[in-house]
Amino acid sequence: MSLSSASLSALLAALLGPALPLALQDAPDPRPAQAGEPALPKSGVDLTFMANAGFFLQSADHSILIDCFLRQSTNVFAALPTEVYKNLVNARPPFDGPIFVFVSHNHPDHVQMRSLEKFLVNNEKARLAASPQVVSALRGEAKEFPSFAERVASIPTRAGVAREFVQDDLHVTVMELKHVGAEDSELVNFGHLITMGGMKILHVGDASPTSENFAAFDFASEKLDVLLFPYWYLGTEEGRKILEKQIPARYQIACHVPEKEWENVNTLIHEKFPSMILFKESLEKRSFLPAEPGASK
């Protein structure tokens, strides 16, 4: 890709640990099949909406949780339903296998540290990779941090430079994308470009919808399969242009919608952007397959 990437072999070693590569490679479907449910295909990704901007991604070989650990609602943004939350933090199926955990930034509508701590304690196969800000906050709030510290990797970044690690067919590239608003200029917001199951998925966190924010990264050349973006991009001409020109994708999924605004946003999408996807209920799931060779966007 045309991103300016740096190899993070030391980070990868710290993140994966000595046993995880073999465990990931040899593990069966990380989502135990329910009665009558087909196994995941070798190519493609199952994407499950959790809450707000949180998603659970599964391919045949890998599982990822991003921005999912939400016990309590925050301002206008929802948390996980109680039963979903309990299953997640107690590492019950399908959250019990080898899982990579990512966090876009340290805001309570994207991560709540005690919830993240509980999951990392209960799932000894899970590993977290996040910004130094997120890791520092977790270390400060978690009562049992030493018990899972070796499974936590802090990713240093700088503006305009992407950082990448690779594990088999899983490629994860992180980059700083300025957070919307100017109330906290020091806050680090990560975008995650994830390649798994033969597909490219971009989660932008709370990236500000300005063309300058994406100028350093040529996402348009990546031929993205799935884009996960905050719904407020639809509200400005510049945001809509970014969706069309700078981060186009085969499937665009709006998220981060306040509960009270969901019906309005849903109506807007149906009327103006009918090809877009908007989830409503926690655990709603869609399955996506790679594009056919030679197929247009």
MARKOLTI-358168 format. One record per residue: x, y, z of N, C-alpha, C, O in turn; residue in one letter. Coordinates in pm, whole numbers, plus 50000, padded with zeros to 5 digits. Example, Ala and Ser with C-alpha at 12.3 -4.5 7.8 and 13.67 -1.06 7.14 Angstrom:
BEGIN
513194943150780512304955050780513204967050780514244966850846A512854977550708513674989450714512905000350787513415011450804S
This chain:
BEGIN
500834988150000500005000050000500875012450000502065011550029M500315023849968501095035949960501245042850094501785053850102S500745036250203500985041650335502455040250368503125030950323L502965049650447504345048850492504385040050616504185044850727S504655027150597504545017450705505905014050764506915014250694S505915011050892507125006850959506914993051018505854990151074A507914984551004507794971051058507844971551210508664978751267S506984963951274506944963651420507144949351468506294943651535L508284943651432508524929751469508574928051620508094917951673S509154937751691509204936651836507814937451896507474930051988A506994946551842505614947651888504864934751862504124929951948L505044929151743504344916851707504694905751804503824898251849L505994904751836506414894251928505764896252066505324886752130A505724908852109505104911552239503614909152238503044904052334A502984912652126501544911352115501114896852110500154892752176L501824888952029501404875252006501864865652114501154856052146L503044868152171503574858752267504064846252197503834844752077G504734837452266505354825952202504384815352152504714807852060P503184814652212502314803452176501194807352081500614798652015A500874820052073499664823852001499704821251851498684817151796L500834823351781500814820751636500344806651603499514804651514P500884796651675500474782951651499014781051690498264774251620L498604787151803497214785651847496254791551747495204785651718A496604803151693495724809251594495684801151466494634799251407L496844796451425496924789251299496164776051304495524771951207Q496254769451418495704755951428494314755651489493664745151492D493834767051539492554767151610491414764351514491454768351398A490384757351562489174755751481488424768851473488854778851531P487334768851402486474780551393486314786851532485794780351622D486764799851550486694805851682485274808651728485054811551846P484314807751639482904809451676482244795751671481854791151564R482114789151785481544775651784480204775451712479304783451742P480074766351620478844765751540477674761651626477764752251705A476584768651610475344764851675474644754151590475014751851475Q473664747951648472964737351576472394742751445471654752551444A472754736251337472244740151206472944752151145472554756651038G473984757351213474674769251163475904764951084476714757151136E476084769750961477244765650882478534771750937478524782350998P479644764750914480934770050956481294782050870480804783650759A482164790650926482604802150850483374797750726484154788250732L483164804450613483924801050494485384805250510485704813950591P486264799050432487674802350439487944816750395488874823050444K487144821850306487244835750265485994843050310484884837550306S486174855350351485044863350394485104866450542485894860650616G484244875550583484224880150721482784881150769481914886350699V482534876250890481274878750960481494891051047482444891651125D480604900751034480724913151110479494914651198478374915251148L479714915251329478624916251426478664929751495479694933851548T477534936751491477434949451562477284946851710476494938451752F478064954251791477984952651936477214964251998476104962352049M477784976251993477104988352040477915000451996479144999851990A477225011251965477845023851931478775022151810478295020451698N480095022651830481045020351721481805007251740482895005551687A481224998151817481874985551849481434974351759480244972751730G482424966251713482144955251622483004943151657484114944351710F482464931451626483154918651640483344913051500482364910551429F484594911051461484924906351327485454892151336486294889151421L484964883351249485404869451249485644864651106484804866351018Q486804858651087487064851050966487264836551008487104833251126S487624828050915487804814050951488944812151050488944802551128A489934821351048491144819351127491354829751237492184827651325D490624840951233490924851751326489644858251377488604858051311H489754864051497488654871551556489184884551613490274885051670S488404895251596488814908551643487634915351710486504914851660I487894921551824486944930351890487504944551884488674946651918L486694954051842487144967951837486084976951898484924976751856I486474984851996485614994652062484354988352121483264993752106D484504977052187483334969152229483024969552378481944965052417C483904974552461483754972052604483014983552671483614992752726F481674982752663480794993552706479734988052801478744982052757L479944990052929478974985453027477874995853050476704992253064R478255008653055477315019253086477175028752968478145031752899Q475955033452946475745043352841476475056252877476695059152994S476845063752774477625075952793476945087152718476845086852596T476495097152791475755108052729474605102352646473695096052700N474655104452516473545099852431473825086252369473005081252292V474975080352398475385068152329475155055752414475375055652535F474695045152348474265033052417475455024452460476555025552406A475195016052558476125005752599475604992252548474584991652480A476324981752582475874968352546474664964352628474564968052745L473734956852571472664950852652473284942152761474354936452743P472604941252874473174934552991473654920452962474754916753001T472834912552893473214898652869474394897652773475274889252791E474414906152673475544906452579476814910352653477874904352633V476694920452738477864924952816478404913652902479614911352905Y477534906552972477984895653059478674884652980479714879553022K478114881152865478744870752782480104875152733481044867252726N480214888052698481494893152648482554893152756483604886752739L482324899952866483394901552964483704888653039484794887253095V482764879253040483044866353101483594856253001483764844453032N483864861152878484504853052774483724840252745484304829452731A482414841752735481594830552693481514830352541481704840752477R481244818652480481154817952334480204828552280479114830552335P480584835252173481754832752089482984840852125483864842752041P483064845852248484144854852287485204847652371485894853952451F485334834652352486204826552438487474821752369488314815552434D487634824452242488804819452170489904829852160489834840352224G490924826952078491984836852053491384849151985490824848051876P491514860552049490904872851997491884884352012492514886052116I492024892151905492744904751913491764915751953490644916251902F492184924352043491354935452089492014948552047493204950752072V491234957151983491704970351943490774980951999489584978552018F491334992652025490575003952078490985016251998492165019151984V490005023451946490355035051864490895046551949491845053251908S490295048852068490775059852152490145058952290489175051652312H490705066552381490315065652521489165075252553489355085452618N487985071552506486745078152544485765067552590485745056652534H484945070452691484085060052750482945055152661482285045452695P482715061852547481755056352452482425046852353481785042052259D483735044252375484475034652293485145023752378485325012552331H485515027052501486105017052589485895021352734486045033052767V485555011752818485475013752962486425003753026486254991653012Q487415008953097488595001153131488314989153221488914978553203M487424990653317487164979153404486504967753328486694956053360R485724971153226485104960753143486164953753058486174941553047S487044961653000488154955852923489024947153012489444936352971L489294951953132490094944053226489444930453252490114920153247E488154930453280487474917953313487584907953198487804896053221K487434912853075487554903852961488964898052950489114886052929F489974906452964491354901652951491724891953062492554883053041L491124893453179491344883953287490694870553254491274859953277V489484871053200488714858753177489064851553047488834839553036N489624858552952490034852152826491554853052816492104863252774N492224842252854493684842152854494274840952714495494841552697E493414839152613493874838552475493744852052405494154853452289K493184861852473492974875052412494214883752429494934882652528A494434892452328495554901752333495084915452289494294916852195R495584925452357495224939352330496384946652267497524945552312L496094954252161497064963452102496384976952089495334978152025A496964987252150496305000252153497355011152171498545008452186A496895023552168497785034952182498355035452323497765029752415S499485042352343500015044052478499005050752571498995047752691P498155059552520497135065852605496165055552660495845055752779Q495685046652574494735036352617495405026752715494835023352818V496615022452682497315012952770497595019252906497445012653009V497995031852907498265038653033496995039753118497035037653239S495875043053054494615044053128494205030453184493735029553297A494385019853105494055006453152494935002553270494454997153369L496215005353259497135002153367496745009653495496855004253605R496295021953480495935029853597494655025553663494505027153785G493705020153586492395016653642492235001853674491434998253761E492974993353606492784978953623493414974153754494574977253783A492664966653831493164961253957494034948953935494874945554019K493834942153821494564929753795495464930953673495714921053604E495954942953645496764944953526497964935353517498214930153409F498694932753625499844923653612499474909853560500314903153500P498244905553580497874892053538497784890653387497864879553335S497614901753316497534900953170498474910753101498364912852980F499394916753175500274927053118501074922052998501324929552904A501484909353002502284904152892501474902452764502044900152657E500164903652774499314902652655498824916252606497874917152528R499474926752653499104940352615500284946852543501404946852594V500034952452426501064959352349500674973852329499564976852285A501574982852361501394997152340502025000852206503204998152183S501245007052118501695010251982502015025051971501085033251968I503275028751966503625042851947503405046851802503755039451710P502845058551782502595063451646502965078151639503205084751740T503015083151516503145097451493502325101151372502055092751285R501915113551367500995118051263501565115351124502745117951098A500725110251036501085108250897501835095450866502125092750750G502155087450968502925075150948502115063251000501755062851118V501845053850914501105041850954502055031351008503225030850970A501545022951097502345012151154501564999151135500344998851146R502294988551107501674976451059502254964151128503444963551157E501384954251154501904941151190501124930451114499994932651071F501754919051100501224908251016501284895251093502284892151158V500194887751087500174874251143499414865351046498194866051036Q500164856750973499574848350870498814857350771499404866350712D497504854850752496754863050657496074874850723495234881550662D496414877550849495884889250919496894900650913498024899250961L496484911650854497314923650847496544934950916495384937450884H497184941651009496554952851078497464964951070498614964551114V496954975551013497684988051002496954998551084495745000451068T497685005451172497085015951253497695029351213498875030151178V496875039651220497345053051189496575063251271495415061151305M497235074351302496555084951375495645092651279496075097151173E494385094051318493425102351247492835111951350492245107551448L492975124751328492565134751426491115132851466490225131151382K490885133251597489545131551652488685143651618489175154951613H487415141351594486495152251564486415161851682486455157651797V486315174651653486255184751758487635188751806488625181951779G487685199651878488975204851923489085205452074489975212052128A488195198452144488195199652289489385192552353489745195652467E489995183152283491135175852338492145173652226492135163252159D493015183352205493955182752093495025172052112495675168052016S495215167452237496235157352264495705143152250496485133652254E494415141552235493835128152225494285121252098494235127051989L494725108852110495135100851995493975091751954493505083652034V493525093351831492475084851773493105076051666493735081051573N492935063151680493475053751581492425050151477491265047651509F492845050051352492125042751249492765029151235493985027851250G491965018951206492485005351188492115000251049490934999551015H493104996950971492884990250842493214975550863494364971850885L492194967150856492324953050889492094944650764491074945950697I493044936150735492894926650625492784912650685493724907750749T491654906250663491404892850715490354886250626489504892950569M490424873250616489464866150534489444870750390488424869750323G490584875950343490664880750205489964893950182489684897550068G489664901450291488934913950278489644925150354490394922650449M489414937550309489974949350373488874957450440487904961450376K489044959550570488044966350651488694978250720489734976750783I488084989950708488615001950771487645007050877486475009550848L488135008450999487395014451110488125027351144489305027051178H487435038751137488125051651152487975057551291488435068751315V487355050451385487155056251517486295068651506485275068851437G486715079151576486005091951571486775102051488486885113751525D487305097651375488105106451291487295118351241486155116951199A487895129951248487245142051199487015141251049487925137250976S485815144851002485525143750858486055155650779485285163650726P487385156550772488035166750691488975159950593489575149650625T489095165550474489955159350373491405158850419492125149450386S491835168950496493215169050544493505157250635494635152350640E492505152750706492705141850800493105128850731493805120450789N492645127150607492915114750535493965116450424494275106950352F494505128550411495365131650297496645123350294497155120350186A497155119650411498435112350416498295097750378499305090850359A497065092850367496845078550347495985076450223494865081550214F496515069050129495825067050001494875055250012495085044849949D493815056950091492865046150109492115042849980491675031549961F491965052649892491215050349769491865039449685491175032149613A493195038249692493885028049614493805014249678494185004349617S493325013549801493265000949873492114991949828492134979949854E491124997749761489934990249722489304983649845489204971449855K488894992149937488314987450062487044979350036486244982449947L486884969050115485644961150109484584966750202483424968250163D484974969850327484014974450426484574986750497485734986850539V483754997050509484105009050582483155010650700481935009950684L483705012950819482935015550940483195030050979484325033551017L482175038550971482395052950987481285059251071480165054151073F481575070351142480555077151222479505083451132479815089151027P478265082451175477155087051090477235101751055476665106050954Y477945109751136477935124151111478695128050983478615139550941W479405118650921479995121450790478925124750687479175132050591Y477735119350708476655121650613476065135750623475315139950536L476415142850729475785155650755476465167650694475925178750702G477635165850633478335177050570478755173350429478975161650398T478875183450345479315180950208480715175150205481005166150126E481595180150292482955175050296482975160550342483705152350287E482175157350443482115143550490481635133950383482185123150367G480615137950309480095129450202481135127850091481245117150031R481885138450063482925137649960484045128250003484615121049920K484375128350132485385119150184484945104750163485735096350120I483685101850193483155088350174483235084050029483485072349999L483035093449939483015090249797484415089549736484685080949653E485295098649778486565100149708487775094749786488665088749727K487795096749917489005093449993488935079850062489965073250077Q487745075650104487635062550170486465054650110485605049550184I486425053549977485325045849917485465031049951486565025949969P484335024249960484325009949994483135003349928482135009849897A483244990249907482124982649851480914983349943479784984449896R481164982750074480084983450173480434994250273481514994050333Y479535003750291479735014550387478725012750501477525011850478Q479245012350623478405009750739478505021550834479565024350890I477395028550852477335039850944477145034751087476435024951109A477795041451182477675037251321477775049451412477745060751365C477895047051543478025057751642476775066551644476865078751660H475625060451629474355067851621473705068351759473475057851819V473385080251812472645080851939471315073651927470665074051822P470915067152035469675059352031468485067651985467675063051905E468395079952035467235088252002467265093351858466255098251808K468415092251793468535097151655468465085951552468535088451432E468335073551600468455062351507467395062951397467725061051280W466165065551430465105065851329465355076651225465135074451106E465815088451270466115099151175467255095351082467185097650961N468305089451139469445085451057469035074350961469455074250845V468235064951010467775054050924466955059350807467115054550694N466095069150832465305075150724466195082250624466005080950503T467165089650674468095096550585468825086850495468945089050374L469325075950553470075066250474469185059750369469595058150254I467995055950407467085049550311466745058950196466605054550081H466595071650225466195081150122467365086050037467225087849916E468515088350100469625094750030470795085449999471525087549902K470975075050081472135066150065471685051650077472115044550169F470825047049987470175034050003471125022050002470745011150046P472345023949953473275012549950474025010950082474715000950102S473905020750172474605020050299473895010650396472725007350378M474645006450498474134997150598474105004250733475045011350768I473045002150807472925007550943472364996651033471234992051013L473144992651132472654982951229471834989951336471995001951360F470954982351400470154987951509470364980551639470664986651741K470214967351637470254959451760471614952951780472254948651683E472044952151904473274945151936473174930551891472134924251905S474264925451837474424911951783473814910151645473804898951593L473304920751582472964919751440474244916551363475304921951393E474124907851266475314903151196475094902951046474004900050997K476164906250974476174904950828477424897350786478484898950846R477284889250684478424881850629478834888150498477984891250414S480134890050480480664896550361481694887350294482494880850362F481674887150163482624879250084483504888450001483084899449965L484714884049969485564892149883484914894449747484094886449702P485304905349684484804908349551485314897849452486414892649467A484514894949352484964886049246486114892449171486094904649151E487104884849127488214890549051487724898548931486904893748852P488234910548920487844918948806486564926548826486194934548740G485874924348939484624931348963484894945848997485894948849062A484024954748955484174968848990483634971049130482974962249186S483934982649188483504986049325481984984849338481434987249445K
